Amino acid sequence: MRKLILFVSLSIVSVFAQAQNDLCKGLSDNAGFIMEKRQDGTAASILIESAEEVYGDQAELTIKIISLAFEEPRYSNEYDKRQAVEEFTSMVYIGCYEAF
């Protein structure tokens, strides 16, 4: 019986960890896309309108990510743009992971 309880407990933890990873990966991928658009010069208003169209009432988190992206500087050379995207993507992933 104890082995069964341990197995079920470990299974639940494993499922939760995978769900957490999937959620954080999705959020960080979205954040990377947002930062790419920000670095390419897309206006915040366009990104917010798009988020509202796609996510409707659930757009709040995406809009927060957009706001965070626009707090970061916009770069002119491709190397710095790529670095900004990678760092922002990682920051959002880590923030999500730590939140759970």
N, C-alpha and C positions, 0 to 999 in steps of 0.2 A: 504493500500500500504506500509506503514512504517513497519507494522508487517511482511509483505512478505520480504522486504529488510533485516530486522533484522534476519529473519529465514534463508534466503539464506546466509547471512554473517556468522552467527553462524555455519551453515552447512559446509561452506568452511573451517572455522577455525578448526572444528572438524575433517574433512577429512585430512587436513594438519597435525594436531597433531597426528592422527593415523598413517599416512604415515611416519612421523618423528619417532615415536616410533618404528614402524616396521623396518625402516632402521637402526636405532641405535641398536636395539636388534639384528638384523642380523650381524652387524659389531662387536658388542661385543661378540656374540657367536663365530664368526670367530676368534676374538682375543684370546678368551679362548682356542680354539683348537690350535692355533699357540703357545701360551705360554705352553700348555701341551706338545707339541712336543719339544719345546725348553728345558723344564725341563727334558724331557726324553732323551735328548742328540742328537736329530735330527739336522743335519747340516743346517745352514742358506741356503746354496746353494740348498739343496734338497727342502726346503720349497719355495724358490723363483722359482725354475724350475717348481714345481707343480702349483704355482699361475699363472705363465705364460701359462701353458698348459690349466688350467681351465678357466682363465679369459681373456687370450689373451691381446688385446690392453687395456683392462680395469683393468689390474693387478696392476697398480701404487699404489692405495690405500692399497691393501693387502701387497704389498712389503714394503710400509712405516710402516705398522703395524708389519711386520716381523722384520724390522730394530729396531723398538722401543722395541720389545720383547727381542732382543739380546743385548740391552743396560742394561737390568735387569740381576741381578746375577742368576746363576744356583745353585740350592740347592740339597743337597744329601738326606735329610730326607723327608718323604712323607708329613708331616705336613707343612713344609716350602714351598714345591712344591705347595700344594693345596692353601696355602695363596697367593703365587705369582700369581697363575692363577686367583683367585678370585679378587685380587687387580687390576691386569692388565685388566681383563674383565670390572670391574667397571670404571677404568680410561678411557678406550676407549668409553664406553657408555656415560659417562658424557661429554667427549670431543666432541663426536658426537652431543649430545643433545644441548650443548652450542653453537656449530657451526651453528645451525639452530635457 
